């Protein structure tokens, strides 16, 4: 059981926050943002403990806000890697928003994306540029990558569909996406654009990502398991590893 209340602030700069506190826990509320501006405010009032070390305790906000403007699109992404799975999207591409909601929820990251693109042509530029900007935001939020697990993996089923994601925050972009979708569109969304999203993401996040839809007959289920598995794998990879101390998880000393 969860007690929930909603507070409305009078200033438009703050907007509306949803506050939920599990019964029996200390009075530290989980805050969900409705806008990117709200996410910035939350990051100020809810500091994040990156990891606890007996010698040195760091309190680092692993957040980023990235804006990318071209003649084709205008994208704004805000991310908090130590969030609660809150998300807010205004992109004009509802299928992609649904999939990114899975990434936020199952990755336990707070993710807010605003996009204006040339959707009168198609969703290609908007989807690709959202992937690019999300990748840039992830790279910025990770910083020097000290004391993270670096690798993540997950299997996720949804009814008849099953997908696997494996990620390495290596600094080297690479994508292996294998999915034989049962139909070419989900709603009005061209499934080819999933590859454009992930390619833009890995290129600018500097990660190696393997995504495999192992089975499935429903294209929506196939896509959703891919994004859920991606979110779970990302959550594992960005998690602080207290045994690493302050070291970078690489024998090279850098990622």
C-alpha positions in Angstrom: 0.0 0.0 0.0 1.2 3.5 -0.9 0.0 6.8 0.4 -0.1 9.4 -2.4 -0.9 13.1 -2.5 -0.6 15.7 -5.2 0.6 19.2 -4.4 -0.2 22.1 -6.7 2.2 25.0 -6.5 1.0 28.4 -7.5 4.1 29.4 -9.6 4.2 28.0 -13.1 8.0 27.5 -12.7 7.4 24.7 -10.3 4.3 23.1 -11.8 2.7 20.0 -10.2 4.6 17.4 -8.3 3.3 13.9 -7.4 4.6 12.8 -4.0 4.4 9.2 -3.0 5.7 7.8 0.3 5.7 4.0 1.0 4.0 3.5 4.4 6.5 2.9 7.2 9.5 4.6 5.5 11.2 7.8 6.5 9.6 11.1 5.3 11.8 11.5 2.2 9.3 11.8 -0.6 9.7 10.5 -4.1 9.2 13.4 -6.5 8.0 13.0 -10.0 8.4 15.8 -12.5 5.8 16.9 -15.1 8.2 19.0 -17.0 11.9 19.3 -17.6 11.9 22.5 -15.6 10.4 20.6 -12.7 13.1 17.9 -13.0 15.8 20.6 -12.6 14.1 21.8 -9.4 13.8 18.3 -8.0 17.5 17.7 -8.5 18.1 20.7 -6.3 15.9 19.7 -3.5 16.5 15.9 -3.5 20.3 15.3 -3.5 21.5 11.9 -4.6 24.0 9.7 -2.8 26.0 8.2 -5.5 27.7 5.6 -3.3 28.8 5.2 0.3 32.5 4.4 1.0 33.9 4.0 4.5 36.8 6.3 3.6 35.1 8.8 1.4 31.3 9.4 1.0 30.4 11.1 -2.2 27.2 13.0 -2.8 27.1 13.4 -6.5 24.1 14.3 -8.6 24.3 12.2 -11.7 22.0 14.3 -13.7 22.2 16.0 -17.1 20.2 18.4 -19.3 21.0 18.5 -23.0 19.5 20.6 -25.7 20.0 19.8 -29.4 18.7 22.1 -32.2 18.9 21.5 -35.9 16.9 22.7 -38.9 14.9 19.5 -38.6 14.3 19.0 -34.8 14.6 20.7 -31.5 15.2 18.2 -28.6 15.6 18.8 -24.9 16.4 15.8 -22.6 16.8 15.8 -18.8 17.9 12.7 -17.0 18.6 11.6 -13.4 20.4 8.2 -13.2 19.5 7.9 -9.5 15.9 8.6 -9.9 12.7 6.7 -9.2 11.5 5.8 -12.7 9.6 9.0 -13.3 9.0 10.1 -16.9 7.5 12.9 -18.9 7.4 13.1 -22.7 6.2 15.6 -25.2 7.5 14.4 -28.6 4.6 13.8 -30.9 5.6 10.2 -31.3 3.4 8.2 -28.9 4.7 4.7 -29.6 8.3 5.9 -28.9 7.1 7.6 -25.7 5.5 4.4 -24.6 8.7 2.5 -25.1 10.8 5.1 -23.4 8.4 5.0 -20.4 9.5 1.4 -20.0 13.2 2.4 -20.0 12.6 5.0 -17.2 10.4 2.7 -15.1 12.5 -0.4 -15.4 15.8 1.4 -15.4 14.8 3.5 -12.4 16.0 6.7 -14.0 14.0 9.9 -14.2 13.7 10.9 -17.9 12.0 13.9 -19.4 12.1 14.6 -23.2 10.6 17.4 -25.2 10.8 17.3 -29.0 9.6 19.3 -31.9 10.4 17.8 -35.3 9.3 17.7 -38.9 6.6 15.1 -38.3 4.8 16.3 -41.4 7.4 14.4 -43.3 7.7 11.4 -41.0 9.1 10.5 -37.6 12.6 9.6 -38.8 14.5 12.7 -37.8 12.7 13.2 -34.5 13.2 9.6 -33.4 16.9 9.6 -34.4 17.6 12.9 -32.8 15.9 11.9 -29.6 18.3 8.9 -29.5 21.3 11.1 -30.1 20.3 13.6 -27.4 19.5 10.9 -24.9 22.9 9.4 -25.5 24.6 12.7 -25.0 22.7 13.2 -21.7 23.6 9.7 -20.5 27.3 10.3 -21.2 27.2 13.7 -19.4 25.4 12.2 -16.4 27.9 9.3 -16.1 30.8 11.7 -15.9 34.1 9.9 -15.3 32.4 6.5 -14.8 34.3 5.9 -11.6 32.9 3.1 -9.4 30.1 2.0 -11.7 29.4 -1.6 -12.6 29.9 -0.8 -16.3 28.2 -4.0 -17.6 24.5 -4.8 -17.6 22.3 -7.5 -18.9 18.7 -8.6 -18.8 16.1 -11.0 -20.2 12.5 -9.7 -20.3 9.4 -11.7 -21.3 6.0 -10.4 -22.3 3.5 -13.1 -23.0 4.9 -14.9 -26.1 7.8 -12.5 -26.6 11.2 -12.7 -25.1 14.1 -10.3 -25.5 17.7 -9.9 -24.2 19.8 -6.8 -23.7 23.5 -6.6 -22.9 25.3 -3.3 -22.5 28.9 -2.2 -21.9 29.5 1.5 -21.0 32.8 1.1 -22.7 33.2 4.5 -24.4 33.1 2.6 -27.8 29.9 2.9 -29.8 28.5 -0.3 -31.2 25.0 -1.7 -31.9 23.9 -5.2 -32.6 20.1 -5.2 -32.9 18.4 -8.4 -34.1 14.7 -8.3 -34.2 12.4 -9.8 -36.9 9.3 -7.8 -36.2 6.1 -9.6 -37.1 4.7 -6.5 -38.9 6.3 -3.3 -40.3 4.3 -0.8 -38.2 3.0 -0.5 -34.7 0.1 1.9 -34.9 1.5 4.5 -37.3 5.1 3.9 -36.2 7.6 2.4 -38.6 9.5 -0.3 -36.7 12.7 0.5 -38.7 12.9 3.6 -36.6 13.8 1.6 -33.5 17.2 0.9 -35.1 17.6 4.6 -35.8 16.9 5.5 -32.2 19.3 3.0 -30.8 22.0 3.8 -33.3 21.8 7.5 -32.4 21.9 6.5 -28.7 25.0 4.3 -28.8 26.9 6.7 -31.1 26.6 9.5 -28.7 26.5 7.7 -25.4 29.7 5.8 -26.3 28.3 2.4 -25.4 28.2 -1.1 -26.8 24.7 -2.5 -27.0 23.5 -5.9 -28.0 19.7 -6.3 -28.4 18.1 -9.5 -29.4 14.4 -10.4 -29.7 14.6 -14.1 -29.2 11.0 -14.8 -30.0 7.7 -13.2 -30.4 4.6 -13.0 -32.7 3.2 -9.6 -31.7 5.3 -6.7 -32.9 4.2 -4.5 -29.9 5.3 -7.2 -27.5 8.6 -7.7 -29.3 9.4 -4.0 -29.1 8.3 -3.6 -25.6 10.5 -6.4 -24.3 13.5 -4.9 -26.1 13.0 -1.6 -24.4 12.3 -3.1 -21.0 15.4 -5.3 -21.2 17.4 -2.3 -22.3 16.1 -0.3 -19.3 17.0 -3.2 -16.9 20.4 -3.7 -18.4 21.1 0.1 -18.2 20.1 0.2 -14.6 22.6 -2.6 -13.8 25.4 -0.9 -15.7 25.1 2.6 -14.2 24.7 1.3 -10.6 27.5 2.3 -8.2 29.7 -0.6 -7.3 30.9 0.0 -3.7 33.7 -2.7 -4.1 35.3 -0.6 -6.8 36.0 2.2 -4.4 36.9 5.2 -6.6 38.4 3.2 -9.4 37.4 3.2 -13.1 36.2 -0.3 -14.1 38.9 -0.8 -16.8 42.5 -2.0 -16.8 43.3 0.9 -19.1 42.3 3.4 -16.3 39.8 5.2 -18.4 36.6 4.6 -20.3 
